[in-house]
């Protein structure tokens, strides 16, 4: 499951160090990252402050839509 998070400016360096060592993911502009659910939990355990923007729930989304189905 993927989670989109936005990290505070104060925690950016600490979060970046954690993510580079422990999690494949995608870095976007404005301190926004797409990470695994496990990585988000790890950041919380490490005391990194972030806001959860979006979460990819199983069974929801384009990958599970039937051909021609409105989403």
N, CA and C of each residue as an Amber inpcrd file, in Angstrom:
protein
   213
   0.8460000  -1.1620000   0.0000000   0.0000000   0.0000000   0.0000000
   0.8990000   1.2350000   0.0000000   0.5540000   2.2280000  -0.7970000
   1.3210000   3.4660000  -0.8800000   0.6370000   4.5740000  -0.0920000
   1.4680000   5.4490000   0.4670000   0.9840000   6.5820000   1.2380000
   1.6920000   7.8280000   0.7150000   0.9280000   8.8900000   0.4760000
   1.5130000  10.1740000   0.0890000   1.5730000  11.0200000   1.3490000
   2.7800000  11.5040000   1.6730000   2.9630000  12.2900000   2.8860000
   3.6650000  13.6000000   2.5610000   3.4450000  14.5910000   3.4170000
   4.1720000  15.8590000   3.3160000   4.8710000  16.0710000   4.6500000
   6.1840000  16.2150000   4.5840000   7.0170000  16.3180000   5.7730000
   7.2670000  17.7890000   6.0920000   7.3020000  18.0950000   7.3760000
   7.5590000  19.4710000   7.8020000   8.9880000  19.8710000   7.4330000
   9.2100000  21.1650000   7.2420000  10.5510000  21.6560000   6.9200000
  11.5550000  21.2800000   8.0010000  11.1280000  21.3100000   9.2580000
  12.0150000  21.0250000  10.3760000  12.5030000  19.5770000  10.3690000
  11.6860000  18.6650000   9.8550000  12.0290000  17.2450000   9.8750000
  12.5260000  16.7180000   8.5340000  12.6670000  17.5910000   7.5530000
  13.0220000  17.1450000   6.2010000  14.3380000  16.3650000   6.1610000
  15.3910000  16.8750000   6.7720000  16.6930000  16.2080000   6.6990000
  16.6620000  14.8500000   7.3890000  16.0410000  14.7690000   8.5450000
  15.9630000  13.5010000   9.2760000  15.1330000  12.4840000   8.4880000
  14.0190000  12.9390000   7.9240000  13.1590000  12.0460000   7.1420000
  13.8880000  11.5590000   5.8930000  14.5760000  12.4700000   5.2220000
  15.2960000  12.0970000   4.0050000  16.3270000  11.0170000   4.3090000
  17.0760000  11.1920000   5.3950000  18.0660000  10.1960000   5.7880000
  17.4390000   8.8470000   6.0520000  16.3030000   8.8190000   6.7270000
  15.5990000   7.5680000   7.0080000  15.1250000   6.9200000   5.7140000
  14.4930000   7.7000000   4.8470000  13.9200000   7.1510000   3.6220000
  14.9890000   6.6210000   2.6700000  16.1000000   7.2990000   2.5680000
  17.1720000   6.8580000   1.6730000  17.7310000   5.5120000   2.1330000
  17.8360000   5.3210000   3.4320000  18.3920000   4.0690000   3.9650000
  17.3910000   2.9250000   4.0100000  16.1020000   3.2140000   4.2200000
  15.1600000   2.1520000   4.5560000  13.9950000   1.9400000   3.6040000
  13.7780000   2.8100000   2.6430000  12.5410000   2.6680000   1.8870000
  12.6830000   3.1470000   0.4510000  12.3040000   2.2980000  -0.4990000
  12.1720000   2.8270000  -1.8600000  10.9290000   3.7060000  -1.8950000
  10.9720000   4.7410000  -2.6410000   9.8290000   5.6370000  -2.7270000
  10.0810000   6.7000000  -3.7740000   9.2220000   7.6830000  -3.8080000
   9.3230000   8.7630000  -4.7770000   9.3060000  10.0820000  -4.0440000
  10.2700000  10.9520000  -4.3740000  10.3170000  12.2930000  -3.8010000
   9.6820000  13.2560000  -4.8020000   8.7660000  14.0680000  -4.3200000
   8.0760000  15.0650000  -5.1270000   8.4180000  16.4520000  -4.5980000
   8.0590000  17.5170000  -5.3010000   8.3260000  18.8620000  -4.7930000
   7.5990000  19.1270000  -3.4740000   8.0410000  20.1550000  -2.7760000
   7.3940000  20.6450000  -1.5520000   7.3830000  19.6270000  -0.4130000
   8.4880000  18.9030000  -0.2340000   8.6170000  17.9410000   0.8700000
   7.5500000  16.8590000   0.8340000   7.0960000  16.4950000  -0.3380000
   6.0710000  15.4710000  -0.4990000   6.7270000  14.1860000  -0.9990000
   6.3080000  13.0600000  -0.4160000   6.8910000  11.7650000  -0.7550000
   5.7950000  10.7320000  -0.9220000   6.0350000   9.7600000  -1.8020000
   5.1800000   8.5810000  -1.9140000   6.0010000   7.4340000  -1.3460000
   5.5190000   6.8630000  -0.2480000   6.2620000   5.8170000   0.4470000
   5.3280000   4.6490000   0.7600000   5.9120000   3.5590000   1.1810000
   5.1090000   2.4150000   1.6060000   4.4920000   2.7070000   2.9710000
   3.4550000   1.9620000   3.2990000   2.8240000   2.0950000   4.6070000
   3.8350000   1.7880000   5.7090000   4.6740000   0.7970000   5.4730000
   5.7080000   0.4310000   6.4440000   6.6790000   1.5910000   6.6830000
   7.0700000   2.2890000   5.6200000   7.9730000   3.4350000   5.7610000
   7.3060000   4.5600000   6.5630000   6.0230000   4.7920000   6.3220000
   5.3000000   5.8270000   7.0780000   5.2770000   5.4740000   8.5630000
   5.0450000   4.2040000   8.8780000   5.0740000   3.7780000  10.2840000
   6.4640000   3.9640000  10.8780000   7.5070000   3.6610000  10.1080000
   8.8840000   3.8490000  10.5700000   9.1980000   5.3080000  10.8410000
   8.7310000   6.1810000   9.9820000   8.9430000   7.6170000  10.2070000
   8.2570000   8.0690000  11.4990000   7.0520000   7.5760000  11.7380000
   6.3580000   7.9210000  12.9950000   7.1480000   7.4370000  14.2020000
   7.6510000   6.1990000  14.1310000   8.4470000   5.6570000  15.2410000
   9.7130000   6.4710000  15.4590000  10.2630000   7.0260000  14.3680000
  11.4760000   7.8460000  14.4650000  11.1780000   9.2670000  14.9310000
   9.9000000   9.5850000  15.1180000   9.5290000  10.9030000  15.6110000
   9.4770000  11.9840000  14.5490000   9.3800000  11.5900000  13.2750000
   9.3090000  12.5560000  12.1790000   7.8590000  13.0240000  12.0250000
   7.6530000  14.3230000  12.0140000   6.3130000  14.8910000  11.8400000
   5.9800000  14.9970000  10.3590000   4.8160000  14.4700000   9.9860000
   4.3530000  14.5850000   8.6090000   2.8350000  14.5180000   8.5800000
   2.2880000  15.0250000   7.4820000   0.8470000  14.9560000   7.2500000
   0.5960000  13.9200000   6.1650000  -0.3720000  13.0560000   6.4000000
  -0.7550000  12.0710000   5.3920000  -1.7110000  12.7380000   4.4200000
  -1.3390000  12.7820000   3.1480000  -2.1330000  13.4400000   2.1170000
  -3.1190000  12.4590000   1.4850000  -2.6440000  11.2460000   1.2110000
  -3.4740000  10.2690000   0.5180000  -2.9780000   8.8730000   0.8410000
  -3.8760000   7.9010000   0.7070000  -3.5310000   6.4980000   0.9570000
  -4.1790000   5.6500000  -0.1280000  -3.3940000   4.7640000  -0.7020000
  -3.8810000   3.8400000  -1.7270000  -4.4740000   2.6350000  -1.0230000
  -5.7930000   2.5590000  -0.9750000  -6.4720000   1.4470000  -0.3110000
  -6.5630000   0.2550000  -1.2500000  -6.3750000  -0.9580000  -0.7340000
  -6.5120000  -2.1500000  -1.5860000  -7.9130000  -2.2360000  -2.1670000
  -7.9860000  -2.5960000  -3.4370000  -9.2860000  -2.7730000  -4.0780000
  -9.8840000  -1.4850000  -4.6160000  -9.1740000  -0.3750000  -4.5110000
  -9.6890000   0.9040000  -4.9800000  -8.6820000   1.4870000  -5.9620000
  -9.1810000   2.1060000  -7.0240000  -8.2750000   2.7950000  -7.9350000
  -8.3640000   2.2900000  -9.3560000  -7.5970000   2.9010000 -10.1940000
  -7.6340000   2.6240000 -11.6260000  -7.2280000   1.1850000 -11.9200000
  -6.2640000   0.6500000 -11.2040000  -5.7850000  -0.7000000 -11.4880000
  -6.8900000  -1.7410000 -11.3400000  -7.8840000  -1.4740000 -10.5290000
  -8.9500000  -2.4390000 -10.2800000 -10.2370000  -2.1090000 -11.0380000
 -10.2350000  -1.0500000 -11.8520000 -11.4370000  -0.6650000 -12.5860000
 -11.5960000  -1.5630000 -13.8280000 -12.8120000  -1.9060000 -14.1140000
 -13.1060000  -2.6900000 -15.3200000 -13.0460000  -1.7710000 -16.5310000
 -12.7940000  -2.3280000 -17.6970000 -12.7300000  -1.5450000 -18.9340000
 -14.0460000  -0.8090000 -19.1190000 -13.9650000   0.4950000 -19.3330000
 -15.1500000   1.3200000 -19.5490000 -15.8520000   1.7670000 -18.2830000
 -15.4070000   1.2870000 -17.1270000 -16.0400000   1.6680000 -15.8600000
 -15.6570000   3.0890000 -15.4580000 -16.6330000   3.8420000 -14.9920000
 -16.3480000   5.2040000 -14.5220000 -15.7460000   5.1250000 -13.1300000
 -14.6980000   5.9140000 -12.9340000 -14.0470000   5.9310000 -11.6270000
 -13.9960000   7.3390000 -11.0800000
